């Protein structure tokens, strides 16, 4: 079971509560050109249907900042502006309706500029995320930590903490209290060390993740280990899985991490067994088809009223070991697909017919959300 959640202050991003015991939320970031409001809104809608709670968009120039007026007015979930280098883009984004802004202390730390952003955020009553990344740390801060005799990884973790603390102190000095913080590295151990240190020193709500985690093959593993370790230790109020993949993959992976940590109910939970010498069907292909079909249903805005679905390779793991599943499908020694409910066999079918029957059984249990 996860440890008791860290006691953090609560903020709100739009209508979404973060920290203070609120459910851990899932975020992603659009990869469309923000200046194209139509394409960006289409992607936000898709991600919201999959379960994304908050979306972040890049704001590289003034045109993108101006497009936010249309995007924020029509988005079904709160929009955060991702700001680097130019404080004026943060101010323009706030004026165009974003629910929060992300500032990187590694490339936006001029006190006067930070003050102007803080004043504008307070005027519009929105929070700021201080997002420190190991790749954009100020070299002077890293050298300062290394001078204390710390090894490389420990120096980076301490530099992340110190960079975020200094930026938060600056913002607080300008009256900004609604803050959340991220301290990310592409290294799982560095990220964990930074978050643990920062969590012990402050009550700011924390946005967690492993930055630049890579392609799904590697990035899902790194993110599950890093994010999962923090969540099981009670650390983390909102998360993003950073993958070199379509944003939908980030959202689905984030939801699955929360499910695996017992912080969100799977709707439905899908279990499937490993292959072995008893398997006489294409179990891998079958499991992939079931997962794809469930994602299509979620993307269509419908809800599956099943707690657990099982995809099994043989009779041992099928109606036997998976008898607690609301609905299941398993291979037989004769190469048939056996459909079962709570351990009771519904019927055995040839593979093509069996999958269609299984799809139909799932469809019967869906309702509009």
N, C-alpha and C positions, 0 to 999 in steps of 0.2 A: 504494500500500500504506500502511496506517496506520503512523505512527511507533511506535517501541518504547514500550510502555506505561510510564507513570510508575510509579516504585517507591513503592508505598504500603504502609502497615502492613495486616495482614490482621485482620479481625474476622469473627465469624459471627453471623448473624441466624437463630436456630433452627438448622437443618442447612445453611443456605446460606452459603457463604464469600463474602466481599466484600473486594476489595483483595488485595494481595500476589500479583498475577498470576492470580487466579481469574477465570473468565469473567465478562464484564459481564452483569449480571442486569437483568431488566425488572420494574418495579413498576407498580402502579396503586392506585387508592383506590376503595373501595365508595361508591356514592351512595344506599344503602339507609339506613333509620333503624337505627342500630347497636343500639338497644334491641330491635329485632325480630331476634332471633338466627336464626330460621328463614330469613327473607328474606335476611339478610346472608350466611349460609352458602351459600344457593343461588347467590348471585351470586359468591361466592368460588370455588365449585366450577366455575362456568362459566368464569371468568377463568383458573383453573388449567389447565383443559382446553385453553384457547387458547394457553397458554405463559407465563402470568404466574408469576414466581418468588416474589414477595413481595407481600403486600397490606397496605395501610394503611387504618385505619378511623377515623372521627371519634369523639371522645369529648367531647361537649359537656356532659354532666352525669353525676351519680352513677349513674343508672339505666343509662346506656350503659356505664359502667365495669363495673358488675356483670354486664351481659350478656356481657362479654368472657370470663367463665369458661366459658360454654357454647360460645362461638365459637372460642376458642383450643383447646379440647379436641377439636373436630371438624374444624377447618380443615385442608385438605390441604397448605397452604403457610403459612410463618411470617406472623404477624399483628403489625403495628406499630400502636401507639396514637398518634394525632395529638392533641397536647396544646397548648392555648393558655390563657393567663391563670391557670389554677388548678392549682398544683402537687399538690394533694390528689388530683386526677383521675389524674395520672401515677402516684402511689403506688398508688392503687386498681387501675389498669390493670396495673401490674407484679404486684401480688398476685393478680390474676386471670389470669395466665399469658401475657401478651404476650411476644413474642420481642425487642422493642425499643420504645423510645418516641422520638417526635420532639418536641423542645422548640424554641420560637421565641424567640431572644434578644431580639426586639423587644417581647415582651409577657410574658416570664417571666425576669426577671434579678435578683430579690431573692436575695442571696447565701445567706441561710439556707434559703430554699425550694429553691434549686438544690442545696444541700448535702444536704437530706433526700432529694431525688430521686436524687442520685448515690449516696448510701449504700444506698438501696433497690435500685437497679439493680445495684450490686456484690454485694449480698446474694443477688440472684437470678441473677447472672452473665449479664446481658444488656447490650447496647450502647445508647448514646444517639446519636440523630442531632441535630446542631445545624443547624436549618433556618432560615437567614436569608433574608428576602424584602425586596425593595426597598420594597414598599408598607407594611411594618410596622417600618421602621427607626426607631430613636430619633432625633427631630429634632436633639438635641444632638450626636449622632455625625455627622450629615450636615453640620451647621454647622461642626463641628470640621474636617472634611475640606475644606469650601468655603473656610475661612479660610486654607488653605494656597495659595490661588490657583488651585485646580483648577476646570475648567469643570463644568457640572452633571452630565453623564454620568460623568466621571472621579471626581467627588466621590461619586456614588452607588456606583460600583464599589469605591472605597476604603472607603466606609462599610460596605458589605457585608463586605468582608474584615476590617475592624477589629472589627465587631460579632461576627463568628464567632470571631475570634481571642480576644477577651476572654472570650466564653462558654466556649470550649475551655480557656482558661487557668484559669478558675474551676473547671471540672469536674475538670481535672487536679490542681488544688490539693487537691481532695477525694478524690484517689486514683483518679479515673475515667480509664482509659486506652482503653477500647474505645469510640471515637468515630468517627462519620463525619459529613461536613459537606456542606451544600448552600448555595449562594449564588445565589439566583434573582431574575431580573427579567423583566418582560414585554418588555424591550428586548434584542434579540439582542446588539448590540455591548456593552452594559453587562454582560450575563451573561458573555460571553466574556472580557471584561477582568477581571472579578472572579475567575473560576475560574483564569485564567492566573496572576494575581498570587498567589492563595492556594496554588496548586499549587507555585509556586516556593519558597514559604516553609515548607511543612509536608509531612508524610508521611501525613496523615489520608486515609483512603479518601474518595472524593467521589461524592456522589449528584448527578447532573446533570439539567438540564432547563430549559425556558423556562416560567416560571410564567404563568398566565392567557394562554396562547397564543391562545385564541379558538376559534371554530368550526373544524371540520375543513378548510373551504375555505382559511382563513388559517393556522390553528394547525399543521396538518401541515407546511406549508412552513416556518414559523418554527422549529418543533421540529427538522425535518430539517436546516436550515441550522445552527442553534445546537448541537444535540447532535452532529450529524455532524462539525462543525468541531472540537469538543473531542475526540471519539473519534479522529479522524484525526490529531490532535496527540498522542495517547497519554494524554489526560486523561479520567478517568471510570471508575468501578468499578460503578456501578449507575445506572439511569435511570428517569425517569417522563416520559411525554409528557402534558402537561396540556391537555386539550381540553374544550370545551363540547360534550360528546357522551357517549354511553354508555361506560363504562369499557372495554368490549371493543375499541372503536376505539383507545383509548390503547395497549392491549397489542399489538394487531396492528401499529400504526404503529411502536411501539418495536422490535418484532421485525424489521420491514422496514428500519428505520434500521440496526440491527446487521448485517443481511444486506448492505445497500448498502455499509457500511464494511468488509466482509470479516471481521467479528468473529463471525459466526454463519452456519452453512451454511443456505441456504434449503432447505426441505423441503416441497414442491419450490420451485425458483425458477420464477416465472411471467413470461414475456416476451410483450409484445404490441406490435404496430407502430402508428404513427400512421395515421390515415386519409389517403387521397389519392384522386385521380380514377380510379384503377383499381379501387377498392373497390365491389363490387356486393352486399354483404351489410350487415346491421346489426352492424358490428364492435364499436361501443361497447356495445350491448346484449349481444352475445355474450361479450365480455370480462367484463362485470359479472356475467353468469350463471355463468361459470366461476369467478370469484373467490368468489362467494357459495357455490357448491357446495363449493369447497375449504375454506372457513371452516366449513361445516356438518360436513364430515368431521372437521376438527380438533376441533370442539366435541363430536363424538360419542365422542372418545377413540380414534380410529383414526389410523393413520399411513400416508401415501402413499409407496410405495416407488418414487418417480420423482425424478430429480434436476432435470429441467427440463421444463416444459410450455410450449408456444408457442400463442398465439392470434393469427393473422395475417389480414390483409385480402385478400391475393391470392396468386397463384402465385409471384410474384417473392420475396415475403417468407415464403412458406409452406414447402413442401418444399425450396425452394432455400436461402435465407439461414438458415432455421431448421432445417437438416438435423441439427444437433447435438442437437436436442430429443429426449428419450425418447419424447414423445408430443406431437402437435400437431394443430391444426385450422386450416383456412384457407378463405377464400372463393375461388370460381372466377369466371371471366368470365361463366359462365352462371348465376351466383347460387347454385350448389351449395355445400355444405360438404364440404371434402376433409379426411379424417383421414389422418394419416401418422405413422409411427414411424421415427426416425432417417433422415428423408428419403425413406423408401419409402412410397408411397401405399397405404393400406388400402382406401379406397373413397371414392366421391363420393355425397352424399345430399342430398335436399331438406332445408331448414333445420331443421324440427321434428324429423325423424328423425335428422338428422346430430348435433344436440346430444344427443339421447338415446343415440345410439351412443357419442358421446364420453364422456358420463357413465359409461356401462357400461365403457368401456375403463379409465377412471380407477378405478372400483370394483374391477376385477379386480386392481389393484395396491395395494390397501389391506390392512392387517393390524391387529389389535388391539395397542395399545401395552402 
